[in-house]
Amino acid sequence: MSNENEGTAAPTPPAAPSVPPAPASETQDAAPAPAAGEPVTQQLPPTPAPGTEPTQQIPPAQAPPAYGQAPAPAAHGAEGWPPPPPTVPAYGAGGHGGGAWGAPLTTDGHPAPKPKGKGGLVAAVLVAALLAGGIGGGVGYWAAQRSDNGTGSTTISAANTPKDLKREAGSIAGLAAGALPSVVTIEASAGDGEGGTGTGFVYDQQGHILTNNHVVASAANGGKLFATFSDGKRYDAEVVGRAQGYDVAVLKLKNPPSGLKPLPLGDSDKVAVGDSTIAIGAPFGLSNTVTTGIVSAKNRPVASGDGSGSKNSYMSALQTDASINPGNSGGPLLDGRGAVIGINSAIQSAGNGGFGGGQAGSIGLGFAIPVNQAKNVAESLIKTGKPVYPVISVSVDLQAKSEGAKISEQGAAANELVDPNGPAGKAGLKPGDIITEFGGKPVDSGPTLISMIWTYKPGDTVKLTYLRGGKPTTVDITLGSRVGDK
């Protein structure tokens, strides 16, 4: 197998349940839930038209009893807690006659003696509570009567309320407002009607749009492409070039408007774990959606596929927990200054497909192509229309169970498994060697090696360590090049 063949991502442990388990009485008659599938890393597929996805309303919370209404009776065999409040006593019969408020008189016309002990204490507490309520109401009424202008209003205005709410340019709202006019929603459709929605962003003032290859692949050969800006203006577009292995594509607006504002590009090599991130895109067709998070990890080797059976794409990705979903593909991942540090491209799926078995959604594991790599690919596509890949000219066994990337030993002639005139062959590598380090970083698999190689440029010299018979050897390799996708 060649070093551009498919790879698979490592599964992740299942997520914890989102709600506590229901009591046994509520689950006796429920059918058993189907077992969840293994998690997979996948490209963010173009999303279908909005309004077709299943949704689920949040059930209303059970409302408390209305004021003055008696609470529901306690369960059979148990006393309710707290007990219901006592009924407010009515005025005593006889209107203005003597005696305690609401208390009956004895035969000699005197009030009954006060109860003693615990019962008397409870009664006193209740009377005190009622009295306090009455005093409070009286004070409130008195204050209302003495309010300004004698209107009786108790409305209070907050002091020092600013007339205009201004947001700092460096705030999330400020950065989003500055970036949104340069982000487009891409609609791609093939001649047979197949297609979907993705995202892209303005790369230069000539009207080039940077996005993912899998967003536009369906329309690359005779299909239709449209780019819609945040102000609703829609433009026809065409593919300038695309790189399947990198999952990068460049579009060109056919009649670009004047005054296009390219998004500033950051330096993905200087990104640190914990840095703030902002993702902009059209998840499930919802254009101009902004989400935030942090950089969760760097140099994450990811082999991603769109599920169509085509070859995988490889990246040494930036990992983020900013929520990204199908339709975010090709959109910018910004840093805390508003500069692009990556192109959102793939997510780790929980494998259950969401409600109703539909498309998978965000579980907080998103992956973006580092912008330094994407920029190199974009420049090549704009100049020549074709991608250029750095190579070491070996065939890597992507299924090997070894601590490193094993060079294939079978499946082709030895001179095809390791090109004797290629970079690795000239450095002395042979079929069966296991590459354990590349550029000073550990290599744990074939896909990891490929993603590492593609972060460099053809002509770069890199240190490579390999094992042969358990003995490590380190050599310098000058990377070769390959033009176009196979």
C-alpha positions in Angstrom: 0.0 0.0 0.0 1.2 3.5 -0.7 1.7 6.2 1.8 -1.4 7.9 0.5 -3.7 5.0 1.3 -6.4 5.1 3.9 -5.9 4.9 7.6 -8.3 4.8 10.6 -8.4 6.9 13.7 -8.2 5.3 17.2 -11.6 4.9 18.9 -12.4 6.9 22.0 -14.1 5.7 25.1 -17.9 6.0 25.2 -19.3 9.3 26.6 -20.9 9.5 30.0 -24.7 9.5 30.1 -26.2 13.0 29.7 -29.0 12.5 32.3 -29.2 10.4 35.5 -30.7 7.0 35.1 -34.5 6.8 35.5 -36.1 4.9 38.5 -36.9 1.3 38.0 -40.6 2.0 37.9 -40.1 4.3 34.9 -38.0 1.8 32.9 -39.7 -1.5 33.4 -41.6 -1.5 30.1 -38.9 0.3 28.1 -37.2 -1.6 25.2 -33.5 -2.1 25.6 -31.4 0.5 23.8 -29.3 -0.6 20.9 -25.5 -0.9 21.5 -23.6 2.1 20.4 -21.1 1.7 17.5 -17.4 2.3 17.7 -16.4 6.0 17.5 -15.0 7.1 14.2 -13.1 10.1 13.0 -14.8 11.5 9.9 -14.7 14.5 7.7 -17.6 16.9 8.3 -19.9 16.0 5.5 -21.8 18.8 3.6 -25.1 19.2 5.5 -28.5 18.7 3.9 -30.9 21.6 3.3 -32.0 23.2 6.6 -35.4 22.2 8.0 -35.1 18.5 7.1 -33.2 17.4 10.2 -35.1 15.8 13.1 -35.4 17.9 16.3 -36.6 17.2 19.7 -38.4 19.7 21.9 -37.5 20.0 25.6 -40.3 18.7 27.7 -41.9 21.3 30.0 -41.0 21.2 33.7 -43.8 20.2 36.0 -45.3 23.4 37.4 -45.8 24.0 41.2 -49.4 24.4 42.6 -51.0 27.8 42.1 -51.0 30.3 44.9 -53.6 29.4 47.5 -54.2 25.9 46.0 -53.7 23.0 48.3 -50.7 20.8 47.5 -51.2 17.3 46.2 -51.9 14.7 48.9 -49.1 12.6 50.3 -48.4 9.2 48.9 -50.5 6.4 50.5 -48.9 5.3 53.8 -46.6 8.3 54.1 -47.0 11.8 55.5 -46.3 14.7 53.2 -43.5 17.1 54.1 -43.6 19.9 54.6 -47.3 19.9 55.9 -49.7 22.2 54.1 -50.2 25.7 55.8 -53.2 26.1 58.0 -56.3 27.7 56.6 -56.4 31.4 57.3 -59.1 31.9 60.1 -62.3 33.8 59.3 -63.5 36.7 61.5 -65.5 35.5 64.5 -69.3 35.4 64.3 -71.0 38.4 65.9 -69.0 41.0 63.9 -67.7 43.5 66.5 -68.2 41.3 69.6 -65.5 40.9 72.1 -63.1 38.0 72.3 -59.9 37.0 70.5 -59.9 37.3 66.7 -61.8 34.3 65.4 -61.8 32.6 68.8 -65.1 31.1 70.2 -66.4 32.3 73.6 -67.1 30.0 76.6 -70.5 29.7 78.2 -69.7 32.5 80.6 -68.8 34.9 77.8 -65.0 34.8 78.3 -62.5 33.5 75.8 -61.3 30.0 76.1 -57.9 29.6 78.0 -54.8 29.7 75.8 -53.4 26.2 74.9 -50.2 25.3 76.7 -47.2 23.3 75.7 -46.0 22.6 72.1 -49.3 23.3 70.5 -49.4 26.8 71.9 -45.9 27.5 70.6 -46.8 26.5 67.1 -49.9 28.7 67.2 -47.8 31.6 68.4 -45.3 31.1 65.6 -48.1 31.1 63.0 -49.7 34.2 64.4 -46.2 35.9 64.3 -45.8 34.9 60.7 -49.2 36.3 59.8 -48.5 39.5 61.7 -45.1 40.0 60.1 -46.8 39.6 56.7 -49.4 42.1 57.6 -46.8 44.6 58.7 -44.8 44.1 55.6 -47.8 44.7 53.4 -48.6 47.9 55.3 -45.1 49.2 55.0 -45.1 48.5 51.3 -48.4 50.3 50.8 -47.1 53.3 52.9 -43.9 53.5 50.8 -45.9 53.3 47.5 -48.2 56.1 48.7 -45.1 58.3 49.4 -43.4 57.7 46.1 -42.4 60.5 43.8 -45.1 62.5 42.1 -47.7 60.7 44.2 -48.4 58.2 41.4 -48.0 55.1 43.6 -45.5 53.5 41.2 -42.7 51.3 42.7 -40.8 51.0 39.4 -37.0 51.6 39.9 -34.6 52.5 37.1 -31.0 51.3 37.2 -28.6 54.2 37.8 -25.9 55.1 35.2 -27.2 53.0 32.4 -25.1 53.7 29.3 -27.0 55.1 26.3 -25.1 52.9 23.8 -23.8 49.4 24.5 -20.4 49.3 23.0 -18.4 46.1 22.6 -14.6 46.0 22.7 -13.0 45.2 19.3 -11.1 42.3 21.0 -14.2 40.7 22.5 -15.8 37.6 21.0 -18.6 39.7 19.7 -16.2 42.2 18.2 -14.0 39.6 16.6 -17.0 37.8 15.2 -18.4 41.0 13.8 -15.1 41.7 12.0 -14.8 38.2 10.6 -18.3 37.4 9.5 -18.3 39.6 6.4 -15.4 37.6 5.1 -16.9 34.1 5.6 -19.2 32.5 3.0 -21.7 29.7 2.9 -20.9 27.4 0.0 -23.6 25.5 -1.8 -22.3 22.7 -4.0 -24.4 20.5 -6.4 -23.5 17.9 -9.0 -25.4 17.3 -12.2 -27.5 14.6 -10.6 -28.6 16.8 -7.8 -26.1 15.5 -5.2 -24.4 18.1 -3.0 -24.6 20.0 0.2 -23.6 23.0 2.2 -20.2 23.9 3.6 -18.2 27.0 4.5 -15.2 29.0 3.1 -13.5 32.3 3.7 -12.0 35.1 1.6 -8.3 34.4 0.9 -7.4 37.4 -1.2 -8.9 40.5 -2.9 -9.0 38.7 -6.2 -12.0 36.6 -5.1 -10.3 33.4 -4.1 -12.1 31.4 -1.4 -10.3 28.8 0.8 -12.3 25.7 1.8 -12.2 21.9 2.2 -11.9 19.6 -0.8 -14.8 17.4 0.4 -17.1 20.4 0.4 -16.8 21.0 -3.3 -15.9 17.6 -4.6 -19.4 16.8 -5.8 -19.4 19.9 -8.0 -15.8 19.8 -9.2 -16.7 18.2 -12.6 -19.6 20.1 -14.2 -21.6 20.9 -11.1 -22.7 24.2 -9.7 -21.1 26.3 -6.9 -22.5 29.3 -5.1 -21.0 31.4 -2.3 -23.3 33.5 -0.1 -21.9 36.3 2.1 -23.3 37.2 5.5 -25.2 40.2 3.9 -27.1 37.7 1.8 -25.4 38.5 -1.5 -24.8 35.3 -3.6 -22.2 34.7 -6.2 -21.4 32.0 -8.8 -18.0 30.3 -8.1 -15.7 27.8 -9.8 -13.0 25.4 -8.6 -9.5 26.7 -9.2 -7.8 23.6 -7.7 -8.2 21.0 -5.1 -6.0 18.6 -3.1 -7.7 15.4 -1.9 -4.9 14.3 0.3 -4.7 17.6 2.2 -8.5 18.1 2.0 -8.0 21.7 0.8 -9.6 23.4 -2.2 -9.6 26.9 -3.7 -12.6 28.5 -5.4 -12.8 31.7 -7.4 -15.9 34.0 -7.4 -16.8 34.5 -11.1 -17.8 38.2 -10.6 -16.2 39.2 -7.3 -17.4 42.4 -5.6 -15.0 45.2 -5.0 -13.7 45.8 -1.5 -13.3 42.1 -0.5 -11.6 41.8 2.9 -9.4 38.7 3.3 -9.2 37.2 6.8 -5.8 37.7 8.3 -3.7 34.5 8.6 -2.0 33.6 11.9 0.9 31.3 12.6 -0.3 27.8 13.5 3.2 26.8 14.6 3.0 29.3 17.5 -0.4 28.2 18.7 -0.4 26.9 22.3 -2.7 24.4 24.0 -5.3 26.4 25.9 -5.4 29.4 23.5 -8.9 30.7 22.7 -10.6 29.6 19.5 -13.6 30.9 17.5 -15.2 28.8 14.8 -17.5 30.3 12.1 -19.6 28.3 9.7 -22.9 26.9 8.6 -23.6 23.9 10.8 -26.6 21.9 9.4 -27.2 24.9 7.0 -27.4 27.5 9.7 -25.2 30.2 8.2 -23.1 32.7 10.1 -23.0 30.5 13.3 -20.2 31.4 15.8 -19.0 29.1 18.5 -16.0 29.3 20.9 -13.6 27.1 22.7 -9.9 26.5 23.2 -7.1 24.6 21.4 -7.3 21.2 23.1 -4.2 19.7 21.5 -1.6 20.2 18.7 -0.1 17.9 16.1 -3.0 15.4 16.4 -2.5 12.8 13.6 -5.9 12.4 11.9 -6.9 10.2 8.9 -10.3 11.4 7.9 -12.8 10.2 5.3 -16.2 11.4 4.1 -17.7 7.9 4.2 -17.9 7.6 0.4 -15.1 5.0 0.1 -12.6 7.4 -1.4 -9.1 7.8 -0.1 -8.5 9.3 3.2 -7.0 12.7 3.9 -4.2 13.1 6.4 -3.4 16.0 8.7 -1.4 16.9 11.7 -4.4 18.7 13.2 -5.2 21.3 15.7 -7.8 19.9 18.1 -10.5 22.2 19.5 -13.5 21.8 21.7 -15.3 24.7 19.9 -18.6 23.2 18.7 -18.3 22.3 14.9 -20.8 20.1 13.0 -21.6 19.1 9.4 -21.6 22.4 7.4 -18.7 23.9 9.4 -16.4 22.2 6.9 -14.0 24.6 5.3 -14.8 27.4 7.7 -12.1 29.4 9.6 -10.8 28.5 13.1 -9.7 31.9 14.6 -7.5 32.7 17.5 -8.1 35.2 20.2 -6.9 38.0 17.9 -9.3 37.1 15.0 -6.5 35.6 12.8 -7.1 32.3 11.0 -5.1 29.4 12.6 -6.9 26.5 10.9 -9.6 25.2 8.5 -12.2 23.2 10.3 -12.3 19.8 8.6 -13.2 16.8 10.7 -14.9 15.7 13.9 -14.7 12.6 16.2 -18.1 11.0 16.1 -19.8 9.2 18.9 -21.0 6.7 16.4 -24.7 6.8 17.1 -25.6 9.4 14.5 -27.7 11.5 16.8 -31.5 11.5 17.0 -33.1 9.2 14.5 -29.8 7.8 13.2 -29.1 11.0 11.2 -25.7 12.8 10.8 -23.4 12.8 13.8 -22.8 16.0 15.7 -20.3 17.7 17.9 -19.0 15.9 21.0 -16.3 18.5 21.6 -13.6 16.9 19.5 -13.0 18.9 16.3 -10.0 19.0 14.1 -8.6 21.7 11.9 -6.0 21.8 9.2 -3.2 24.1 10.4 -3.2 27.3 8.4 0.5 27.2 7.7 0.0 24.0 5.7 -3.2 25.2 4.1 -1.5 28.4 2.9 1.3 26.4 1.2 -1.3 24.2 -0.5 -3.5 27.2 -1.5 -0.5 29.0 -3.1 0.3 25.9 -5.2 -3.4 25.5 -6.3 -3.7 29.1 -7.3 -0.5 29.1 -9.3 -0.8 25.7 -11.0 -4.2 24.2 -10.2 -2.5 21.1 -8.8 -1.3 20.1 -5.3 2.4 19.2 -4.6 3.1 16.6 -1.9 6.4 16.0 -0.1 7.3 12.3 -0.2 10.0 9.8 1.0 9.0 7.3 -1.7 8.2 4.2 0.4 5.0 2.1 0.8 3.8 2.1 4.4 1.9 -0.8 5.9 -1.1 1.0 7.5 -2.4 -2.1 9.1 0.9 -3.2 10.9 0.7 -3.6 14.6 4.0 -2.1 15.5 5.3 0.8 17.6 6.0 2.9 14.5 5.4 3.1 10.8 6.5 -0.2 9.1 7.6 -0.2 5.5 5.7 -2.8 3.6 7.4 -6.1 2.9 4.9 -7.6 0.5 2.3 -6.6 -2.1 4.8 -5.4 -4.7 8.4 -5.7 -5.9 11.0 -4.5 -3.4 12.0 -1.6 -5.7 8.3 -0.4 -5.6 8.1 -0.7 -1.8 11.2 1.4 -1.4 12.3 3.4 -4.5 16.1 3.0 -4.6 16.4 6.4 -6.2 14.0 8.1 -3.8 14.8 9.9 -0.5 14.4 6.8 1.8 16.2 4.5 -0.6 19.2 6.8 -0.9 19.3 7.0 2.9 19.5 3.2 3.1 16.0 2.2 4.2 14.6 -1.2 3.2 11.3 -3.1 3.3 10.5 -4.2 6.9 12.2 -1.2 8.6 10.2 0.5 11.2 10.3 4.3 11.3 10.0 5.5 14.9 10.9 9.2 14.7 10.5 11.9 12.1 11.8 15.5 12.5 12.5 14.7 16.2 8.9 13.7 17.0 7.8 10.1 17.8 6.0 8.1 15.1 3.4 5.6 16.3 1.7 4.5 13.1 1.6 4.8 9.3 -1.0 7.6 9.2 1.0 9.5 11.8 4.1 9.4 9.5 2.1 10.5 6.5 0.6 13.5 8.4 4.0 14.5 9.7 5.6 14.3 6.2 2.9 16.5 4.7 3.7 19.3 7.2 7.0 19.9 5.3 7.8 21.1 1.8 9.6 19.3 -0.9 13.3 19.9 -0.6 13.3 20.1 3.2 15.9 18.0 5.0 14.6 16.1 8.0 16.1 13.6 10.5 14.5 10.2 10.4 15.1 7.3 12.9 14.3 3.7 12.0 14.6 0.2 13.6 16.1 -2.8 11.8 16.5 -5.9 13.8 15.7 -3.9 17.0 18.7 -1.6 16.4 17.9 2.2 15.9 19.6 4.2 13.1 19.2 7.9 12.4 19.7 9.4 9.0 19.0 12.7 7.2 16.4 12.6 4.4 15.8 15.3 1.8 12.1 15.1 0.8 11.1 14.6 -2.8 7.9 15.7 -4.4 4.8 14.4 -6.2 2.5 16.5 -8.2 -1.3 15.9 -8.1 -3.5 13.3 -6.5 -3.2 9.6 -7.5 
